[in-house]
Structures are given as structure tokens and as C-alpha cells.
Amino acid sequence: MGSGRANTELTHSGKKLREKKRRIKTHSKRLAALGVPENVIHKLNAKQMRQMLVRPLVTRKLWAKKKA
């Protein structure tokens, strides 16, 4: 006798590599718009990018000080 619920491991699709690359590309464009240098962006991993985009105004101020 089953519980009547579907097995979510079978019903939900897995994460796609193409979507991950799209998200990383979008994040890097947003960071570049905030003033983060390209060479710094390429050294960041996805988690670090997301962390910097949590507070975009703080990120902008931080990199504006480093440029000046």
C-alpha cells in the first residue's frame, strides 16, 4: 500500500547545465554593470557572484572606492 503521493525524485526534472551557464552569464553582466572589473569577475565562482549581488548598492560603493 502506497501513500498516494508521487515520488518527487521521479517527477521533478534535474538541474540543467545550460541554465546554470545562463545564470552565471547574467550575474557576470550585472556585476560588470555595478563596476566590478572583468578580471575579478572571472576569478569568482557562482556562489561568490550571488553573494555580491545580494546587496548591489554595497558592491557598487565598494568597487567605486577601489577605482578611485
C-alpha positions as CSV (number, residue, x, y, z in Angstrom):
1,M,0.0,0.0,0.0
2,G,1.4,3.3,-1.0
3,S,0.9,6.7,0.5
4,G,-0.8,8.1,-2.6
5,R,1.9,10.8,-3.1
6,A,4.2,10.9,-6.1
7,N,7.9,10.2,-5.7
8,T,9.3,13.7,-6.2
9,E,12.7,12.3,-7.3
10,L,10.9,10.9,-10.4
11,T,8.5,13.8,-11.1
12,H,10.9,16.8,-10.9
13,S,13.5,17.4,-13.6
14,G,17.1,17.8,-12.7
15,K,19.2,21.0,-12.8
16,K,20.4,21.7,-16.3
17,L,24.0,22.8,-17.2
18,R,22.7,25.2,-19.8
19,E,20.5,27.0,-17.3
20,K,23.5,27.3,-14.9
21,K,25.7,28.8,-17.6
22,R,22.9,31.2,-18.5
23,R,22.6,32.3,-14.8
24,I,26.4,32.8,-14.4
25,K,26.5,34.8,-17.6
26,T,23.6,37.0,-16.4
27,H,25.3,37.5,-13.0
28,S,28.6,38.5,-14.5
29,K,26.9,41.1,-16.7
30,R,25.2,42.5,-13.6
31,L,28.4,42.7,-11.7
32,A,30.1,44.4,-14.7
33,A,27.3,47.0,-14.7
34,L,28.0,47.6,-11.0
35,G,31.6,48.4,-11.7
36,V,33.4,45.2,-10.8
37,P,36.4,44.7,-13.1
38,E,36.3,41.8,-15.6
39,N,39.5,40.1,-14.3
40,V,37.9,40.0,-10.8
41,I,34.6,38.6,-12.2
42,H,36.3,35.7,-14.0
43,K,38.0,34.7,-10.7
44,L,34.7,34.4,-8.8
45,N,32.7,31.3,-8.6
46,A,28.9,31.2,-8.8
47,K,28.3,31.4,-5.0
48,Q,30.6,34.4,-4.7
49,M,28.8,36.2,-7.6
50,R,25.4,35.6,-5.9
51,Q,26.8,36.9,-2.6
52,M,28.0,40.1,-4.2
53,L,24.6,40.6,-5.9
54,V,22.6,40.2,-2.7
55,R,23.5,43.9,-1.8
56,P,24.2,45.6,-5.2
57,L,24.5,49.1,-3.7
58,V,27.2,47.9,-1.3
59,T,29.0,46.2,-4.1
60,R,28.8,49.4,-6.2
61,K,30.2,51.5,-3.4
62,L,33.0,49.0,-2.6
63,W,34.3,49.0,-6.2
64,A,33.8,52.7,-6.7
65,K,36.2,53.3,-3.7
66,K,38.8,50.8,-5.2
67,K,38.7,52.6,-8.6
68,A,39.3,56.0,-7.1
